[in-house]
Amino acid sequence: MSTTARTSAPDAGQEPQTHFGFETVQETEKARRVAEVFHSVASRYDVMNDLMSVGLHRVWKAFTIGRAQVRPGMRVLDIAGGTGDLSKAFARRVGPEGEVWLTDINDSMLRVGRDRLLDHGVVTPAAVCDAECLPFPDRYFDRVSVAFGLRNMTHKDRALAEMRRVLKPGGKLLVLEFSRVTPALAPAYDWYSFNILPKMGQLVAGDEASYRYLAESIRMHPDQDTLAGMMREAGLDRVQYFNMTAGVVALHEGVRLA
C-alpha cells in the first residue's frame, strides 16, 4: 500500500501539514527538523552508510553511475549530493569540457561533500539550493540525479517537476532511493530498522533519533510503482525502475523527450 507525502488539505488559514517520519507536522517544521537531522549526522554520514548497508550503498551508487551513461562534455546536476560520491564519479566522466554541480539544501552536508571532492582533486561548483525551486535555467542539464534525498522533500511532486524543467530534451533523471522490500523480507527488515539501526546511530554517530527518523521516512516514502507514476505525472517519459537488494532500494529513471 503506497503512502503520499501530504496529509489532507488544511482548513482555511491553517498551515499545511505533512509527515516527518511517522509524525504529522506543519510543513515549515518538517523543513527545520530534516535540516537538524542532517546537521547532526553530516560528519559521520559515510561511516554510518557503510555500517548500516554493509557497504552495499557503494554497489547501489555504482549501478546508478553506470545507468547514467555520462559522457565527456555533459552537464550534470547532483541534487541532495551529500558527501559527493556521485558528483565525484560524474566529474571524472564529463572531463574538463563538462560541468557537474554538487547541490544540497543542507549546508553541513554540502561542506562535507565539497571538502571530500577537493581532497580527491575534484574541483566542481557546489551550491546550497532547494530541489523544489532550482536556481538553474530551463533545459540546461543532460543528467539530473538525486540519491537518498527525495524522501526528505516536502513536496516531491514539485521537486520532480523542477528536475524535469532543468533537463534538456533527451536528458535523463535518475532517482536512487530506499523503497519497498519484498514481503518475505519485510519482517526481518523492519526488526533491523527499528531495533538495530537506531542503536547503531547512537553508538557511532551519537544520535539515535535521527536514525529512527531514517527508518520511519523510508516507510512513508512512495513505493516503486507510486513513484514511477509521480514521475510520469511530472512529464517524464520512458519511466522504469530497477529493484536492488530485494527492493531495499530502487533506481527510478525517466527521460524528458520534449
C-alpha positions, 0 to 999 in steps of 0.5 A: 500500500503506497503512502503520499507525502501530504496529509489532507488539505488544511482548513482555511488559514491553517498551515499545511501539514505533512509527515516527518517520519511517522509524525504529522507536522506543519510543513515549515517544521518538517523543513527545520527538523530534516535540516537538524537531522542532517546537521547532526549526522553530516560528519559521520554520514559515510561511516554510518552508510557503510555500517548500516548497508554493509557497504552495499550503498557503494554497489547501489551508487555504482549501478546508478553511475553506470545507468547514467551513461555520462559522457565527456562534455555533459552537464550534470546536476547532483541534487541532495549530493551529500558527501559527493560520491556521485558528483565525484564519479560524474566529474571524472566522466564529463572531463574538463569540457563538462560541468557537474554541480554538487547541490544540497539544501543542507549546508553541513552536508554540502561542506562535507561533500565539497571538502571530500571532492577537493581532497580527491582533486575534484574541483566542481561548483557546489551550491546550497539550493532547494530541489523544489525551486532550482536556481538553474535555467530551463533545459540546461542539464543532460543528467539530473540525479538525486540519491537518498534525498527525495524522501526528505522533500516536502513536496516531491511532486514539485521537486520532480517537476523542477528536475524535469524543467532543468533537463534538456530534451533527451536528458535523463533523471535518475532517482536512487532511493530506499523503497519497498522490500519484498514481503518475505523480507519485510519482517526481518527488515523492519526488526533491523530498522527499528531495533538495530539501526537506531542503536547503531546511530547512537553508538557511532554517530551519537544520535539515535533519533535521527536514525529512527527518523531514517527508518520511519521516512523510508516507510512513508516514502512512495513505493516503486510503482507510486513513484514511477507514476509521480514521475510520469505525472511530472512529464517524464517519459520512458519511466522504469525502475530497477529493484536492488537488494530485494527492493531495499532500494530502487533506481527510478529513471525517466527521460524528458523527450520534449 
